[in-house]
Amino acid sequence: MAHTKSGGSTKLGRDSASKRLGVKVSHGEVVSMGEVIVRQRGTHYVPGKNVKLGGDDTIYAIKNGTVQFLSRMKTRFDGTRRAVKVVTILPVAK
């Protein structure tokens, strides 16, 4: 016969590692080809000129240049519009 109560098990103590999401390069900064600009889940920021969208929705540069963040209105397939943040790169003039 036990002389102490059973302690039971706790449901706490688990946590996932942070994914380090967010904007990595600010407006006006110079980036090189392949450099990550934004890590995100979903398309909070949408790709513009000279950037591509990766499989995990990461936006990265495909040309060397200066980063610009622009606000635009995007039309959805049903005709409604929403404000989006567009990431573009102005290429370096040679």
DOPADO-612835 format. One record per atom (N, C-alpha, C, CB): y, x, z; atom name; residue in three letters. Coordinates in nm, 3 decimals, decimal comma. Atoms other than C-alpha are relative to their C-alpha. Glycine has a CB too. Example, Ala and Ser with C-alpha at 12.3 -4.5 7.8 and 13.67 -1.06 7.14 Angstrom:
2
<site c2="-0,119" c1="0,089" c3="0,000" a="N" r="ALA"/>
<site c2="-0,450" c1="1,230" c3="0,780" a="CA" r="ALA"/>
<site c2="0,120" c1="0,090" c3="0,000" a="C" r="ALA"/>
<site c2="0,003" c1="-0,099" c3="0,125" a="CB" r="ALA"/>
<site c2="-0,119" c1="-0,082" c3="-0,006" a="N" r="SER"/>
<site c2="-0,106" c1="1,367" c3="0,714" a="CA" r="SER"/>
<site c2="0,109" c1="-0,077" c3="0,073" a="C" r="SER"/>
<site c2="0,046" c1="0,041" c3="-0,142" a="CB" r="SER"/>
//
This chain:
94
<site c2="-0,118" c1="0,084" c3="0,000" a="N" r="MET"/>
<site c2="0,000" c1="0,000" c3="0,000" a="CA" r="MET"/>
<site c2="0,124" c1="0,089" c3="0,000" a="C" r="MET"/>
<site c2="0,000" c1="-0,096" c3="0,122" a="CB" r="MET"/>
<site c2="-0,120" c1="-0,081" c3="0,014" a="N" r="ALA"/>
<site c2="0,338" c1="0,138" c3="-0,105" a="CA" r="ALA"/>
<site c2="0,095" c1="-0,027" c3="0,115" a="C" r="ALA"/>
<site c2="0,070" c1="-0,027" c3="-0,134" a="CB" r="ALA"/>
<site c2="-0,095" c1="0,015" c3="-0,109" a="N" r="HIS"/>
<site c2="0,595" c1="0,202" c3="0,167" a="CA" r="HIS"/>
<site c2="0,144" c1="-0,003" c3="-0,049" a="C" r="HIS"/>
<site c2="-0,017" c1="0,112" c3="0,100" a="CB" r="HIS"/>
<site c2="-0,135" c1="0,009" c3="0,055" a="N" r="THR"/>
<site c2="0,898" c1="0,219" c3="-0,067" a="CA" r="THR"/>
<site c2="-0,001" c1="-0,093" c3="-0,120" a="C" r="THR"/>
<site c2="0,054" c1="0,142" c3="-0,040" a="CB" r="THR"/>
<site c2="-0,010" c1="0,092" c3="0,113" a="N" r="LYS"/>
<site c2="1,023" c1="-0,027" c3="-0,324" a="CA" r="LYS"/>
<site c2="-0,007" c1="0,078" c3="-0,131" a="C" r="LYS"/>
<site c2="0,130" c1="-0,081" c3="0,007" a="CB" r="LYS"/>
<site c2="0,003" c1="-0,061" c3="0,132" a="N" r="SER"/>
<site c2="0,968" c1="0,044" c3="-0,689" a="CA" r="SER"/>
<site c2="0,142" c1="0,020" c3="-0,051" a="C" r="SER"/>
<site c2="-0,082" c1="-0,087" c3="-0,099" a="CB" r="SER"/>
<site c2="-0,134" c1="-0,030" c3="0,048" a="N" r="GLY"/>
<site c2="1,272" c1="0,212" c3="-0,847" a="CA" r="GLY"/>
<site c2="0,036" c1="-0,074" c3="-0,128" a="C" r="GLY"/>
<site c2="0,014" c1="0,147" c3="-0,023" a="CB" r="GLY"/>
<site c2="-0,026" c1="0,065" c3="0,127" a="N" r="GLY"/>
<site c2="1,233" c1="0,046" c3="-1,183" a="CA" r="GLY"/>
<site c2="0,053" c1="0,099" c3="-0,102" a="C" r="GLY"/>
<site c2="0,099" c1="-0,115" c3="0,018" a="CB" r="GLY"/>
<site c2="-0,053" c1="-0,088" c3="0,104" a="N" r="SER"/>
<site c2="1,375" c1="0,183" c3="-1,506" a="CA" r="SER"/>
<site c2="0,142" c1="-0,045" c3="-0,035" a="C" r="SER"/>
<site c2="-0,090" c1="-0,001" c3="-0,126" a="CB" r="SER"/>
<site c2="-0,139" c1="0,033" c3="0,034" a="N" r="THR"/>
<site c2="1,735" c1="0,200" c3="-1,614" a="CA" r="THR"/>
<site c2="0,011" c1="-0,027" c3="-0,150" a="C" r="THR"/>
<site c2="0,095" c1="0,115" c3="0,041" a="CB" r="THR"/>
<site c2="-0,023" c1="0,029" c3="0,141" a="N" r="LYS"/>
<site c2="1,866" c1="0,061" c3="-1,943" a="CA" r="LYS"/>
<site c2="0,120" c1="0,077" c3="-0,053" a="C" r="LYS"/>
<site c2="0,021" c1="-0,151" c3="-0,020" a="CB" r="LYS"/>
<site c2="-0,116" c1="-0,079" c3="0,040" a="N" r="LEU"/>
<site c2="2,155" c1="0,306" c3="-1,956" a="CA" r="LEU"/>
<site c2="-0,044" c1="0,139" c3="-0,044" a="C" r="LEU"/>
<site c2="0,102" c1="0,009" c3="0,114" a="CB" r="LEU"/>
<site c2="0,030" c1="-0,140" c3="0,025" a="N" r="GLY"/>
<site c2="2,176" c1="0,668" c3="-2,062" a="CA" r="GLY"/>
<site c2="-0,024" c1="0,037" c3="-0,144" a="C" r="GLY"/>
<site c2="-0,116" c1="0,039" c3="0,078" a="CB" r="GLY"/>
<site c2="0,018" c1="-0,033" c3="0,141" a="N" r="ARG"/>
<site c2="2,153" c1="0,643" c3="-2,441" a="CA" r="ARG"/>
<site c2="0,134" c1="-0,008" c3="-0,070" a="C" r="ARG"/>
<site c2="-0,104" c1="-0,094" c3="-0,067" a="CB" r="ARG"/>
<site c2="-0,123" c1="0,002" c3="0,079" a="N" r="ASP"/>
<site c2="2,434" c1="0,727" c3="-2,679" a="CA" r="ASP"/>
<site c2="-0,025" c1="0,080" c3="-0,127" a="C" r="ASP"/>
<site c2="0,121" c1="0,056" c3="0,080" a="CB" r="ASP"/>
<site c2="0,017" c1="-0,074" c3="0,125" a="N" r="SER"/>
<site c2="2,456" c1="0,840" c3="-3,039" a="CA" r="SER"/>
<site c2="0,109" c1="0,104" c3="-0,015" a="C" r="SER"/>
<site c2="0,000" c1="-0,097" c3="-0,121" a="CB" r="SER"/>
<site c2="-0,098" c1="-0,106" c3="0,026" a="N" r="ALA"/>
<site c2="2,633" c1="1,152" c3="-3,156" a="CA" r="ALA"/>
<site c2="0,112" c1="-0,056" c3="-0,087" a="C" r="ALA"/>
<site c2="-0,067" c1="0,123" c3="-0,068" a="CB" r="ALA"/>
<site c2="-0,111" c1="0,050" c3="0,080" a="N" r="SER"/>
<site c2="2,980" c1="1,093" c3="-3,301" a="CA" r="SER"/>
<site c2="-0,016" c1="0,049" c3="-0,144" a="C" r="SER"/>
<site c2="0,136" c1="0,048" c3="0,059" a="CB" r="SER"/>
<site c2="0,020" c1="-0,029" c3="0,142" a="N" r="LYS"/>
<site c2="2,994" c1="1,092" c3="-3,682" a="CA" r="LYS"/>
<site c2="0,117" c1="0,074" c3="-0,062" a="C" r="LYS"/>
<site c2="-0,025" c1="-0,128" c3="-0,075" a="CB" r="LYS"/>
<site c2="-0,117" c1="-0,076" c3="0,046" a="N" r="ARG"/>
<site c2="3,331" c1="1,270" c3="-3,714" a="CA" r="ARG"/>
<site c2="0,064" c1="-0,061" c3="-0,125" a="C" r="ARG"/>
<site c2="-0,040" c1="0,145" c3="-0,030" a="CB" r="ARG"/>
<site c2="-0,062" c1="0,071" c3="0,111" a="N" r="LEU"/>
<site c2="3,481" c1="1,006" c3="-3,943" a="CA" r="LEU"/>
<site c2="0,151" c1="0,012" c3="0,007" a="C" r="LEU"/>
<site c2="-0,042" c1="-0,147" c3="0,002" a="CB" r="LEU"/>
<site c2="-0,145" c1="0,004" c3="0,001" a="N" r="GLY"/>
<site c2="3,843" c1="0,983" c3="-4,048" a="CA" r="GLY"/>
<site c2="0,060" c1="0,081" c3="-0,112" a="C" r="GLY"/>
<site c2="0,054" c1="0,048" c3="0,131" a="CB" r="GLY"/>
<site c2="-0,074" c1="-0,074" c3="0,101" a="N" r="VAL"/>
<site c2="4,110" c1="1,143" c3="-4,262" a="CA" r="VAL"/>
<site c2="-0,002" c1="0,148" c3="0,036" a="C" r="VAL"/>
<site c2="0,147" c1="-0,053" c3="-0,012" a="CB" r="VAL"/>
<site c2="0,012" c1="-0,144" c3="-0,023" a="N" r="LYS"/>
<site c2="4,055" c1="1,518" c3="-4,297" a="CA" r="LYS"/>
<site c2="0,119" c1="0,078" c3="-0,055" a="C" r="LYS"/>
<site c2="-0,127" c1="0,052" c3="-0,061" a="CB" r="LYS"/>
<site c2="-0,114" c1="-0,067" c3="0,064" a="N" r="VAL"/>
<site c2="4,358" c1="1,606" c3="-4,515" a="CA" r="VAL"/>
<site c2="0,115" c1="-0,098" c3="-0,006" a="C" r="VAL"/>
<site c2="-0,037" c1="0,051" c3="-0,144" a="CB" r="VAL"/>
<site c2="-0,118" c1="0,087" c3="-0,004" a="N" r="SER"/>
<site c2="4,710" c1="1,465" c3="-4,481" a="CA" r="SER"/>
<site c2="0,070" c1="-0,006" c3="-0,135" a="C" r="SER"/>
<site c2="0,097" c1="0,047" c3="0,106" a="CB" r="SER"/>
<site c2="-0,082" c1="0,018" c3="0,120" a="N" r="HIS"/>
<site c2="4,955" c1="1,345" c3="-4,747" a="CA" r="HIS"/>
<site c2="0,083" c1="0,127" c3="-0,024" a="C" r="HIS"/>
<site c2="0,093" c1="-0,124" c3="0,014" a="CB" r="HIS"/>
<site c2="-0,079" c1="-0,117" c3="0,034" a="N" r="GLY"/>
<site c2="5,116" c1="1,637" c3="-4,929" a="CA" r="GLY"/>
<site c2="-0,070" c1="0,133" c3="0,014" a="C" r="GLY"/>
<site c2="0,121" c1="0,002" c3="0,081" a="CB" r="GLY"/>
<site c2="0,074" c1="-0,126" c3="-0,016" a="N" r="GLU"/>
<site c2="4,854" c1="1,898" c3="-4,841" a="CA" r="GLU"/>
<site c2="-0,072" c1="0,036" c3="-0,129" a="C" r="GLU"/>
<site c2="-0,100" c1="-0,010" c3="0,117" a="CB" r="GLU"/>
<site c2="0,068" c1="-0,050" c3="0,120" a="N" r="VAL"/>
<site c2="4,694" c1="2,113" c3="-5,111" a="CA" r="VAL"/>
<site c2="-0,150" c1="0,010" c3="0,030" a="C" r="VAL"/>
<site c2="0,057" c1="0,139" c3="-0,044" a="CB" r="VAL"/>
<site c2="0,146" c1="-0,006" c3="-0,014" a="N" r="VAL"/>
<site c2="4,317" c1="2,079" c3="-5,162" a="CA" r="VAL"/>
<site c2="-0,060" c1="0,068" c3="-0,122" a="C" r="VAL"/>
<site c2="-0,060" c1="-0,142" c3="0,019" a="CB" r="VAL"/>
<site c2="0,073" c1="-0,059" c3="0,111" a="N" r="SER"/>
<site c2="4,064" c1="2,257" c3="-5,377" a="CA" r="SER"/>
<site c2="-0,114" c1="-0,093" c3="-0,039" a="C" r="SER"/>
<site c2="-0,053" c1="0,141" c3="0,036" a="CB" r="SER"/>
<site c2="0,106" c1="0,085" c3="0,052" a="N" r="MET"/>
<site c2="3,787" c1="2,104" c3="-5,584" a="CA" r="MET"/>
<site c2="-0,119" c1="-0,005" c3="0,096" a="C" r="MET"/>
<site c2="-0,045" c1="0,050" c3="-0,138" a="CB" r="MET"/>
<site c2="0,115" c1="0,019" c3="-0,088" a="N" r="GLY"/>
<site c2="3,503" c1="1,959" c3="-5,375" a="CA" r="GLY"/>
<site c2="0,034" c1="-0,019" c3="0,146" a="C" r="GLY"/>
<site c2="-0,090" c1="0,116" c3="-0,011" a="CB" r="GLY"/>
<site c2="-0,040" c1="0,012" c3="-0,140" a="N" r="GLU"/>
<site c2="3,702" c1="1,942" c3="-5,053" a="CA" r="GLU"/>
<site c2="0,002" c1="-0,147" c3="0,043" a="C" r="GLU"/>
<site c2="0,138" c1="0,063" c3="0,022" a="CB" r="GLU"/>
<site c2="0,005" c1="0,136" c3="-0,054" a="N" r="VAL"/>
<site c2="3,648" c1="1,631" c3="-4,836" a="CA" r="VAL"/>
<site c2="0,139" c1="-0,040" c3="0,047" a="C" r="VAL"/>
<site c2="-0,102" c1="-0,010" c3="0,117" a="CB" r="VAL"/>
<site c2="-0,131" c1="0,052" c3="-0,039" a="N" r="ILE"/>
<site c2="3,961" c1="1,420" c3="-4,791" a="CA" r="ILE"/>
<site c2="-0,015" c1="-0,104" c3="0,109" a="C" r="ILE"/>
<site c2="0,073" c1="-0,060" c3="-0,122" a="CB" r="ILE"/>
<site c2="0,022" c1="0,107" c3="-0,099" a="N" r="VAL"/>
<site c2="3,830" c1="1,114" c3="-4,600" a="CA" r="VAL"/>
<site c2="-0,149" c1="-0,021" c3="0,017" a="C" r="VAL"/>
<site c2="0,070" c1="-0,132" c3="-0,043" a="CB" r="VAL"/>
<site c2="0,136" c1="0,043" c3="-0,030" a="N" r="ARG"/>
<site c2="3,499" c1="1,043" c3="-4,429" a="CA" r="ARG"/>
<site c2="0,011" c1="-0,139" c3="0,060" a="C" r="ARG"/>
<site c2="-0,074" c1="0,099" c3="0,096" a="CB" r="ARG"/>
<site c2="-0,016" c1="0,139" c3="-0,042" a="N" r="GLN"/>
<site c2="3,450" c1="0,670" c3="-4,384" a="CA" r="GLN"/>
<site c2="-0,130" c1="-0,077" c3="-0,017" a="C" r="GLN"/>
<site c2="0,113" c1="-0,069" c3="-0,078" a="CB" r="GLN"/>
<site c2="0,110" c1="0,095" c3="0,020" a="N" r="ARG"/>
<site c2="3,204" c1="0,383" c3="-4,359" a="CA" r="ARG"/>
<site c2="0,063" c1="-0,122" c3="-0,065" a="C" r="ARG"/>
<site c2="-0,074" c1="-0,037" c3="0,136" a="CB" r="ARG"/>
<site c2="-0,066" c1="0,104" c3="0,077" a="N" r="GLY"/>
<site c2="3,290" c1="0,124" c3="-4,622" a="CA" r="GLY"/>
<site c2="0,117" c1="0,062" c3="-0,074" a="C" r="GLY"/>
<site c2="0,046" c1="-0,117" c3="0,090" a="CB" r="GLY"/>
<site c2="-0,111" c1="-0,053" c3="0,078" a="N" r="THR"/>
<site c2="3,594" c1="0,158" c3="-4,846" a="CA" r="THR"/>
<site c2="0,133" c1="-0,042" c3="0,061" a="C" r="THR"/>
<site c2="-0,008" c1="-0,046" c3="-0,145" a="CB" r="THR"/>
<site c2="-0,131" c1="0,021" c3="-0,062" a="N" r="HIS"/>
<site c2="3,889" c1="0,149" c3="-4,607" a="CA" r="HIS"/>
<site c2="0,107" c1="0,064" c3="-0,088" a="C" r="HIS"/>
<site c2="0,005" c1="0,058" c3="0,145" a="CB" r="HIS"/>
<site c2="-0,082" c1="-0,069" c3="0,100" a="N" r="TYR"/>
<site c2="4,048" c1="0,402" c3="-4,843" a="CA" r="TYR"/>
<site c2="-0,077" c1="-0,007" c3="-0,131" a="C" r="TYR"/>
<site c2="0,031" c1="0,150" c3="0,041" a="CB" r="TYR"/>
<site c2="0,068" c1="0,008" c3="0,129" a="N" r="VAL"/>
<site c2="3,974" c1="0,364" c3="-5,216" a="CA" r="VAL"/>
<site c2="0,040" c1="0,121" c3="-0,085" a="C" r="VAL"/>
<site c2="0,035" c1="-0,132" c3="-0,073" a="CB" r="VAL"/>
<site c2="-0,030" c1="-0,118" c3="0,081" a="N" r="PRO"/>
<site c2="3,955" c1="0,649" c3="-5,469" a="CA" r="PRO"/>
<site c2="0,095" c1="-0,034" c3="-0,115" a="C" r="PRO"/>
<site c2="-0,128" c1="0,060" c3="-0,055" a="CB" r="PRO"/>
<site c2="-0,092" c1="0,011" c3="0,112" a="N" r="GLY"/>
<site c2="4,233" c1="0,696" c3="-5,724" a="CA" r="GLY"/>
<site c2="-0,031" c1="0,106" c3="-0,103" a="C" r="GLY"/>
<site c2="0,146" c1="0,011" c3="0,046" a="CB" r="GLY"/>
<site c2="0,019" c1="-0,102" c3="0,102" a="N" r="LYS"/>
<site c2="4,286" c1="0,968" c3="-5,983" a="CA" r="LYS"/>
<site c2="-0,040" c1="0,134" c3="0,063" a="C" r="LYS"/>
<site c2="0,129" c1="0,017" c3="-0,084" a="CB" r="LYS"/>
<site c2="0,046" c1="-0,134" c3="-0,036" a="N" r="ASN"/>
<site c2="4,110" c1="1,305" c3="-5,953" a="CA" r="ASN"/>
<site c2="-0,075" c1="0,007" c3="0,132" a="C" r="ASN"/>
<site c2="0,116" c1="0,092" c3="0,006" a="CB" r="ASN"/>
<site c2="0,087" c1="0,002" c3="-0,117" a="N" r="VAL"/>
<site c2="3,895" c1="1,197" c3="-5,656" a="CA" r="VAL"/>
<site c2="-0,122" c1="-0,085" c3="-0,032" a="C" r="VAL"/>
<site c2="0,074" c1="-0,055" c3="0,127" a="CB" r="VAL"/>
<site c2="0,123" c1="0,077" c3="0,018" a="N" r="LYS"/>
<site c2="3,542" c1="1,058" c3="-5,633" a="CA" r="LYS"/>
<site c2="-0,046" c1="-0,055" c3="0,134" a="C" r="LYS"/>
<site c2="-0,111" c1="0,088" c3="-0,064" a="CB" r="LYS"/>
<site c2="0,057" c1="0,064" c3="-0,118" a="N" r="LEU"/>
<site c2="3,353" c1="0,837" c3="-5,388" a="CA" r="LEU"/>
<site c2="-0,146" c1="0,043" c3="0,011" a="C" r="LEU"/>
<site c2="0,013" c1="-0,155" c3="-0,008" a="CB" r="LEU"/>
<site c2="0,137" c1="-0,045" c3="-0,021" a="N" r="GLY"/>
<site c2="3,033" c1="0,988" c3="-5,245" a="CA" r="GLY"/>
<site c2="-0,091" c1="-0,115" c3="0,040" a="C" r="GLY"/>
<site c2="-0,004" c1="0,107" c3="0,106" a="CB" r="GLY"/>
<site c2="0,100" c1="0,100" c3="-0,034" a="N" r="GLY"/>
<site c2="2,715" c1="0,801" c3="-5,159" a="CA" r="GLY"/>
<site c2="0,021" c1="-0,061" c3="0,138" a="C" r="GLY"/>
<site c2="-0,136" c1="0,059" c3="-0,007" a="CB" r="GLY"/>
<site c2="-0,028" c1="0,052" c3="-0,134" a="N" r="ASP"/>
<site c2="2,823" c1="0,762" c3="-4,795" a="CA" r="ASP"/>
<site c2="0,146" c1="-0,040" c3="0,013" a="C" r="ASP"/>
<site c2="-0,036" c1="0,105" c3="0,108" a="CB" r="ASP"/>
<site c2="-0,140" c1="0,045" c3="0,007" a="N" r="ASP"/>
<site c2="3,174" c1="0,645" c3="-4,902" a="CA" r="ASP"/>
<site c2="0,100" c1="0,110" c3="0,033" a="C" r="ASP"/>
<site c2="0,022" c1="-0,116" c3="0,092" a="CB" r="ASP"/>
<site c2="-0,092" c1="-0,112" c3="-0,021" a="N" r="THR"/>
<site c2="3,324" c1="0,992" c3="-4,850" a="CA" r="THR"/>
<site c2="0,083" c1="0,020" c3="-0,125" a="C" r="THR"/>
<site c2="-0,078" c1="0,129" c3="0,035" a="CB" r="THR"/>
<site c2="-0,088" c1="-0,028" c3="0,112" a="N" r="ILE"/>
<site c2="3,626" c1="1,060" c3="-5,071" a="CA" r="ILE"/>
<site c2="0,023" c1="0,150" c3="-0,006" a="C" r="ILE"/>
<site c2="0,135" c1="-0,079" c3="0,012" a="CB" r="ILE"/>
<site c2="-0,015" c1="-0,145" c3="0,015" a="N" r="TYR"/>
<site c2="3,640" c1="1,414" c3="-5,210" a="CA" r="TYR"/>
<site c2="0,073" c1="0,031" c3="-0,131" a="C" r="TYR"/>
<site c2="-0,138" c1="0,070" c3="0,003" a="CB" r="TYR"/>
<site c2="-0,081" c1="-0,042" c3="0,114" a="N" r="ALA"/>
<site c2="3,852" c1="1,606" c3="-5,461" a="CA" r="ALA"/>
<site c2="-0,089" c1="0,050" c3="-0,114" a="C" r="ALA"/>
<site c2="0,099" c1="0,110" c3="0,041" a="CB" r="ALA"/>
<site c2="0,070" c1="-0,055" c3="0,116" a="N" r="ILE"/>
<site c2="3,732" c1="1,677" c3="-5,816" a="CA" r="ILE"/>
<site c2="0,090" c1="0,097" c3="-0,078" a="C" r="ILE"/>
<site c2="-0,048" c1="-0,114" c3="-0,092" a="CB" r="ILE"/>
<site c2="-0,092" c1="-0,097" c3="0,059" a="N" r="LYS"/>
<site c2="4,040" c1="1,884" c3="-5,910" a="CA" r="LYS"/>
<site c2="0,085" c1="0,062" c3="0,111" a="C" r="LYS"/>
<site c2="0,091" c1="-0,066" c3="-0,109" a="CB" r="LYS"/>
<site c2="-0,093" c1="-0,062" c3="-0,094" a="N" r="ASN"/>
<site c2="4,271" c1="2,126" c3="-5,730" a="CA" r="ASN"/>
<site c2="0,134" c1="-0,072" c3="-0,011" a="C" r="ASN"/>
<site c2="0,016" c1="0,152" c3="-0,028" a="CB" r="ASN"/>
<site c2="-0,131" c1="0,065" c3="0,006" a="N" r="GLY"/>
<site c2="4,604" c1="1,971" c3="-5,635" a="CA" r="GLY"/>
<site c2="0,048" c1="-0,045" c3="0,136" a="C" r="GLY"/>
<site c2="-0,004" c1="-0,117" c3="-0,092" a="CB" r="GLY"/>
<site c2="-0,065" c1="0,051" c3="-0,120" a="N" r="THR"/>
<site c2="4,818" c1="1,787" c3="-5,381" a="CA" r="THR"/>
<site c2="-0,046" c1="-0,143" c3="0,027" a="C" r="THR"/>
<site c2="0,154" c1="0,007" c3="-0,013" a="CB" r="THR"/>
<site c2="0,050" c1="0,132" c3="-0,038" a="N" r="VAL"/>
<site c2="4,686" c1="1,482" c3="-5,192" a="CA" r="VAL"/>
<site c2="0,115" c1="-0,098" c3="0,016" a="C" r="VAL"/>
<site c2="-0,082" c1="0,008" c3="0,130" a="CB" r="VAL"/>
<site c2="-0,096" c1="0,109" c3="-0,019" a="N" r="GLN"/>
<site c2="4,877" c1="1,152" c3="-5,207" a="CA" r="GLN"/>
<site c2="-0,074" c1="-0,122" c3="0,050" a="C" r="GLN"/>
<site c2="0,076" c1="-0,032" c3="-0,131" a="CB" r="GLN"/>
<site c2="0,050" c1="0,128" c3="-0,049" a="N" r="PHE"/>
<site c2="4,810" c1="0,836" c3="-5,008" a="CA" r="PHE"/>
<site c2="0,100" c1="-0,107" c3="-0,044" a="C" r="PHE"/>
<site c2="-0,019" c1="0,000" c3="0,157" a="CB" r="PHE"/>
<site c2="-0,086" c1="0,104" c3="0,054" a="N" r="LEU"/>
<site c2="4,950" c1="0,527" c3="-5,183" a="CA" r="LEU"/>
<site c2="-0,047" c1="-0,137" c3="0,047" a="C" r="LEU"/>
<site c2="0,003" c1="0,005" c3="-0,154" a="CB" r="LEU"/>
<site c2="0,035" c1="0,138" c3="-0,032" a="N" r="SER"/>
<site c2="4,960" c1="0,156" c3="-5,095" a="CA" r="SER"/>
<site c2="0,008" c1="-0,082" c3="-0,127" a="C" r="SER"/>
<site c2="0,094" c1="-0,059" c3="0,110" a="CB" r="SER"/>
<site c2="0,005" c1="0,082" c3="0,120" a="N" r="ARG"/>
<site c2="4,857" c1="-0,082" c3="-5,373" a="CA" r="ARG"/>
<site c2="-0,062" c1="-0,136" c3="0,033" a="C" r="ARG"/>
<site c2="-0,081" c1="0,071" c3="-0,112" a="CB" r="ARG"/>
<site c2="0,066" c1="0,129" c3="-0,012" a="N" r="MET"/>
<site c2="4,749" c1="-0,443" c3="-5,417" a="CA" r="MET"/>
<site c2="-0,119" c1="0,001" c3="-0,096" a="C" r="MET"/>
<site c2="0,098" c1="-0,118" c3="-0,032" a="CB" r="MET"/>
<site c2="0,120" c1="0,004" c3="0,082" a="N" r="LYS"/>
<site c2="4,393" c1="-0,485" c3="-5,544" a="CA" r="LYS"/>
<site c2="-0,046" c1="-0,143" c3="-0,012" a="C" r="LYS"/>
<site c2="-0,112" c1="0,090" c3="0,061" a="CB" r="LYS"/>
<site c2="0,047" c1="0,136" c3="0,024" a="N" r="THR"/>
<site c2="4,264" c1="-0,805" c3="-5,702" a="CA" r="THR"/>
<site c2="-0,151" c1="-0,004" c3="0,013" a="C" r="THR"/>
<site c2="0,045" c1="-0,050" c3="-0,140" a="CB" r="THR"/>
<site c2="0,144" c1="0,016" c3="-0,017" a="N" r="ARG"/>
<site c2="3,920" c1="-0,919" c3="-5,590" a="CA" r="ARG"/>
<site c2="-0,055" c1="-0,081" c3="-0,117" a="C" r="ARG"/>
<site c2="-0,032" c1="-0,069" c3="0,135" a="CB" r="ARG"/>
<site c2="0,064" c1="0,070" c3="0,110" a="N" r="PHE"/>
<site c2="3,669" c1="-1,081" c3="-5,824" a="CA" r="PHE"/>
<site c2="0,033" c1="-0,149" c3="-0,001" a="C" r="PHE"/>
<site c2="-0,150" c1="0,019" c3="0,006" a="CB" r="PHE"/>
<site c2="-0,032" c1="0,143" c3="-0,005" a="N" r="ASP"/>
<site c2="3,769" c1="-1,430" c3="-5,705" a="CA" r="ASP"/>
<site c2="0,150" c1="-0,026" c3="-0,018" a="C" r="ASP"/>
<site c2="-0,046" c1="-0,058" c3="0,132" a="CB" r="ASP"/>
<site c2="-0,141" c1="0,017" c3="0,027" a="N" r="GLY"/>
<site c2="4,137" c1="-1,369" c3="-5,782" a="CA" r="GLY"/>
<site c2="0,092" c1="0,024" c3="0,118" a="C" r="GLY"/>
<site c2="0,023" c1="-0,136" c3="-0,051" a="CB" r="GLY"/>
<site c2="-0,084" c1="-0,029" c3="-0,116" a="N" r="THR"/>
<site c2="4,259" c1="-1,308" c3="-5,427" a="CA" r="THR"/>
<site c2="0,038" c1="0,147" c3="0,000" a="C" r="THR"/>
<site c2="-0,072" c1="-0,038" c3="0,132" a="CB" r="THR"/>
<site c2="-0,050" c1="-0,137" c3="-0,002" a="N" r="ARG"/>
<site c2="4,457" c1="-0,994" c3="-5,358" a="CA" r="ARG"/>
<site c2="0,000" c1="0,053" c3="0,142" a="C" r="ARG"/>
<site c2="0,140" c1="0,009" c3="-0,061" a="CB" r="ARG"/>
<site c2="-0,007" c1="-0,064" c3="-0,131" a="N" r="ARG"/>
<site c2="4,446" c1="-0,744" c3="-5,073" a="CA" r="ARG"/>
<site c2="0,069" c1="0,134" c3="-0,014" a="C" r="ARG"/>
<site c2="-0,142" c1="0,018" c3="0,061" a="CB" r="ARG"/>
<site c2="-0,066" c1="-0,130" c3="-0,002" a="N" r="ALA"/>
<site c2="4,645" c1="-0,437" c3="-4,978" a="CA" r="ALA"/>
<site c2="-0,105" c1="0,108" c3="0,027" a="C" r="ALA"/>
<site c2="0,113" c1="0,004" c3="0,109" a="CB" r="ALA"/>
<site c2="0,093" c1="-0,111" c3="-0,018" a="N" r="VAL"/>
<site c2="4,450" c1="-0,112" c3="-5,012" a="CA" r="VAL"/>
<site c2="0,077" c1="0,130" c3="0,006" a="C" r="VAL"/>
<site c2="-0,104" c1="0,004" c3="-0,114" a="CB" r="VAL"/>
<site c2="-0,055" c1="-0,135" c3="-0,004" a="N" r="LYS"/>
<site c2="4,520" c1="0,253" c3="-4,940" a="CA" r="LYS"/>
<site c2="-0,076" c1="0,082" c3="-0,104" a="C" r="LYS"/>
<site c2="-0,011" c1="0,064" c3="0,144" a="CB" r="LYS"/>
<site c2="0,060" c1="-0,076" c3="0,110" a="N" r="VAL"/>
<site c2="4,456" c1="0,463" c3="-5,252" a="CA" r="VAL"/>
<site c2="0,024" c1="0,148" c3="0,023" a="C" r="VAL"/>
<site c2="0,057" c1="-0,046" c3="-0,138" a="CB" r="VAL"/>
<site c2="-0,010" c1="-0,146" c3="-0,012" a="N" r="VAL"/>
<site c2="4,386" c1="0,837" c3="-5,233" a="CA" r="VAL"/>
<site c2="-0,004" c1="0,059" c3="-0,140" a="C" r="VAL"/>
<site c2="-0,115" c1="0,058" c3="0,089" a="CB" r="VAL"/>
<site c2="-0,005" c1="-0,066" c3="0,130" a="N" r="THR"/>
<site c2="4,492" c1="1,037" c3="-5,540" a="CA" r="THR"/>
<site c2="0,035" c1="0,147" c3="0,019" a="C" r="THR"/>
<site c2="0,103" c1="-0,069" c3="-0,092" a="CB" r="THR"/>
<site c2="-0,038" c1="-0,141" c3="-0,002" a="N" r="ILE"/>
<site c2="4,544" c1="1,402" c3="-5,626" a="CA" r="ILE"/>
<site c2="0,087" c1="0,028" c3="-0,121" a="C" r="ILE"/>
<site c2="-0,125" c1="0,093" c3="0,001" a="CB" r="ILE"/>
<site c2="-0,085" c1="-0,048" c3="0,109" a="N" r="LEU"/>
<site c2="4,832" c1="1,538" c3="-5,831" a="CA" r="LEU"/>
<site c2="-0,045" c1="0,141" c3="-0,034" a="C" r="LEU"/>
<site c2="0,153" c1="-0,004" c3="0,040" a="CB" r="LEU"/>
<site c2="0,050" c1="-0,133" c3="0,035" a="N" r="PRO"/>
<site c2="4,691" c1="1,835" c3="-6,025" a="CA" r="PRO"/>
<site c2="0,110" c1="0,106" c3="0,006" a="C" r="PRO"/>
<site c2="-0,062" c1="-0,002" c3="-0,141" a="CB" r="PRO"/>
<site c2="-0,093" c1="-0,112" c3="-0,005" a="N" r="VAL"/>
<site c2="4,854" c1="2,176" c3="-5,989" a="CA" r="VAL"/>
<site c2="0,044" c1="0,031" c3="-0,143" a="C" r="VAL"/>
<site c2="-0,064" c1="0,126" c3="0,068" a="CB" r="VAL"/>
<site c2="-0,053" c1="-0,032" c3="0,133" a="N" r="ALA"/>
<site c2="5,084" c1="2,247" c3="-6,287" a="CA" r="ALA"/>
<site c2="-0,022" c1="0,150" c3="-0,029" a="C" r="ALA"/>
<site c2="0,152" c1="-0,036" c3="-0,011" a="CB" r="ALA"/>
<site c2="0,026" c1="-0,139" c3="0,034" a="N" r="LYS"/>
<site c2="4,992" c1="2,566" c3="-6,471" a="CA" r="LYS"/>
<site c2="0,106" c1="0,055" c3="-0,091" a="C" r="LYS"/>
<site c2="-0,135" c1="0,016" c3="-0,063" a="CB" r="LYS"/>
//
